């Protein structure tokens, strides 16, 4: 009979606490800072609207941490970079559109709930291009998230601190569409790396994805005047500059904790942590940032959260079935 050797290092519970705790801490603060940045009003009444500059700074922070992590773990050679470039460009465009939605008046809770419905464009693309089919439950999950988000956007009390503009809604819809495009390119990226016979490590993904995000965002920020105009605004308003720097740092360290979790646990564990984090981000924003919801708005929150949790539970169920067949 084979003797099972005890695992060296930290127990799984401690590793999960480190990974999940890091993700919660970094990204809850990240969301709070992002909301603060776009709600900030300078003494002269000016607001920060340079979303592409924000993406430049965020991507740069991730490139630095990704490069350091890649050097510590050893870079993977022979990685096909073309799909990294396309995926990075689509991903940074989606993130910029989310920031533009906030800059144009969409409230943070509505934007976060809407982004949780990214399954909708992925499903639409798969139906139109891939001939996929989905269960009634999956359609209901998406409908609950989208419907709940719509109800929340209409459920603010009169005299609330923020309204949701049509332009903000346009940008968040565009961000969701780009999420669908990004998901498709990320699948192709996995196929391309498999064909090349290489398996990129987590920090390879972090470095190369953010490198191409940076190479996409930088010329756009330069061409639109956001690089210099936004920098001048930050220099003139040190308070918001501090928040932007913290925002970029939270993104980089949060991604590091994501990759730490991926390296020790099943991807479903990560999905569960990030899904519940979004719900907590919404609730923290409502309670700490002065959002005032009517009973209709709270009904929308419940609808959207039920759709998000149902999607997570469905993934857990399918994974448990898969594992039972593999045993």
N, C-alpha and C positions, 0 to 999 in steps of 0.2 A: 504494500500500500504506500502511495506517494505521500510524503510529508510536506504539508504546506508551510512555507516559511513566512513568518510575520512580515508585514509590509514595513519598510523603513520610512522614516519621516513622520509628518503630521497625520493624524487620523482624518478620515474623509469629512467628519463633522466640522473639524477645525478649518479644513480647506474650503468647505462650503461657506462657513461664516466669513472667512477672509474674502472670498470671491464675491459672494452676494452682498456682504457689508460694504465692500469697496464700490461695487456698482451702484448700490442704493445711495451711498454718501456722495459719490462723484456726480451722478446724474440727477439726483434730486436738487443738489446745489446748482448744477449746470442749468436745469430748467428754470430755477428761480432767478439766476443771473441773466439768462436770456430774456426773460420777461422784464426784468429791471432795466436792461439796456434799451429796449424799445419803448419803454414807458417813461424814460428819463426826459425831463424838459430842462434845458439850460436857462440861465438867468435872462437871456435875450429871447426866450421862447422857442429856440431851435431844438429840434429833435434829431436823434441819430437814426438815419435811414440807410446807411451804407452797408447793405447786407453782404455784398461781395467782398468788401474789406474784412468783414467779420469772418467770412469763409477762408480768406487768405491767412489770417492769424490763427484760426482754429486748425487748418490743415498743416500750417508750419509747425505748430506745437506737436501735432501727431507725427509729423515726419521726423522731428528730433527724437522723440521717445521711441518711435518705431525703429529708427536707425540704431539707437543705443541697444535696444532689445535684440535686434537682428545680429549685431556684432557680438553680444554676449552669448547668444544661442547658436551662432554660426549661420551665415547667409546661405540660402539654397541657390545653386548654380543652374543655369539653363532655363530659367523661368520665361515663358512666352509673355512679353510685356504688352503686346497689342491690345489684348482684351482687358488688361489692367487699365490701360489708357481710356478705353471706351467706357468701362464700368465706372472709373473714377470721375470722368466728366459728367456722366449721368447722375452719379450720386451727389456730387457737389452742387449740381444744378437743382436737384430736389431739395437739398438743405437750404440753398439760397432762397428758393421760392417759399419755404416755410418761414424764414426770417423776413422776407418781403411781405408775407401775409401779416405777420405781427407788426411790421413797420407801417402797414396800411390799415391798421385798426382792428384786425381780427383778435379776439381775446385769446389768451394763452390756453385756458381750459378747452375752448372750442377747437383751436388748432391741434392740441394734443389728442383729443378724442378723434378728430377727423383723421389724423395720421395713423391712428390705430385701425382705421378702415382700409389700410393699404392692400388688404386681401382682395378688395373689389376690382382695382385695375389689373391685378395679377390674374384673377379669375376671368375677367373680360378678355384679356390677351390670350389666355390659354384656350378659351372657348372659340375665339375667332380664328386664331392661328394654329392652335395645336389640337383642336378637336376633342378637348377634355370634357369630362362630365362631372357634375357636382351633386351632392345630396341636398335634399330639402333643408336639412339642418344647416348646411353651410350657407345656403342662400339666406336663411333666417338670421344667422349670425351677422352676416354683412348688413342685412336690412336693419337689424337692431342697432348696430354701431352707427350707421349713416343716419337712420331715423332719429336716434337718440341725440346725435350731434346737432341735427337740425332743430330739434326741440329745445336743446340747451341754448342755441344761438338766438332763439326767439323768446326764451324764458327769463331774460334779465328783468329785474324790477325797474320800474321807472325811477330815474335819478341815479341809475348805476353809473359806475366810473368809466365805462367803456362801451362803445357800440361796435358792431361787426359790419365793416364796410363791404360793398360789393367787390371792390378791388382786392380786399383781403381774402374773400371767399374764392375769387378767381385764382389767386396765387396758391392757395392751399389745394385746390383741385388740380392745378398744374403740377404741384409737388407730388400729389398722389399718382398722377399719370407717369411722372418721371420715376417714381418708386417702382412702378410696374416695369418700365423699361430697364431700370437697374437690375431688377430681379432676373429678367431674361438674360442680360449680359453676364451676370454672375454665374448663371447656369452654364453658359457657353464657356466662361473662364475655367470652370471645373473640368469641362470636356477637353479644352485645349491643353491644360496642364497634364491631364491624364494621357493624352496623345503624345505629349512631349516626354512622358515618363518621369515627371518630377512631381514632388509633393511639397508645395510651399508650406513653411512653418507659419504659425500665427503672426509673428512679427514681420515676416515677409509680406503677408497680406496687408498688415497695418502700414508698413513703410511705402510699398509700391502704390497701393490704393490712394493714400494721402498725398504721395508725391504727384500723381497725376491730377488729383483734386486741386493741389496747389498750382500746378502748371495750367490748369483750366481757369481757376479763379483769378490768378494774378493779372493776366492780360485783360480780362473783362473788367476788373477793378481799375486797371490803368486806363483802359479805353473809355470807360464811362465817367472818369474823373473821381471815382469813389476813393481811390487809393490816397490821393493827396488831400481831397476835400474831407474825407473821413478822418484822416490822420490829424489834420488841422483842428477838427472838432474835438478829437480825443485829447490833444495837447492843451486846448483851451479849457477843457473840462476834465481835470484829473480824476474826479470822482468816478466818472463813467469809464475812464481809461483803466482804472483799477479793476472794475467789474469785467471789462472785456478781457483783460489778461487772465483773471481768475477763470472766466468762462472757457478760454482756450486751454488752460491747464487742466480744468475738470474734464474736458473732452478727452485729452491725451491720457490722463491717469485712469479715467473711466474705461477707455478702450483697453488699457493694459489689464485691468481687472476682468474685462470680458474675455480676453484671450487666456488669462490665468484659469478662469472657470471652464472654458472650452477644453483646455489641455488636461483637466482633471475629471470632467464630468460629461455626461451625455448632453448633446445640444439642447435637448428638451428642458434640462435643468436651467440652462441659460434663458431659454424662451419664457419659462415660468417667472424667473426673476425679473426680466426686462418688461414682461407684460404687467406684472403687479406694480412695478415701479411707475409705469405710466399712470395707473389709477391713483397711486399716492401723489404723483406730481400734480394731477388735476385737483385733488382734494386739498393739498397744501396751498395751491394757488388760490383756490376759492376762499379758504379760511384766513390766509395770511396777506393776500394782496388786495383785499377790499372788493372782490367780486360779489355782487348781490343778486342772488337767484330767487325767482318766485317758485311756488310749488310746482309749476309746469317745468321750470328749469331743472329742478331736482328729479322730476320724473324722467327727463331726458338723460340725466346723469345715470340713473338706475338702468335705463334701457341700454345705453351705450356700454356700461360696465358689465351688464349681463351678457351682451354679445361678445365682449372681449374675454370674459371668464369662460364662457361656453366654448369659444375657440380653443382656449388653453386646455380645458378639460377633454375636448375631443382629441387633441394631440396626445395627451397623457394616455387616453384609452387605447388609441391605435398603437402607440408605442408598447404598451403592456401586452397587447395581443401579439405583436411582432416578436417580442422577447420570449413569450410562451412557446411560439412555434420554433424558435431557434434553440430552445433547451433540449 
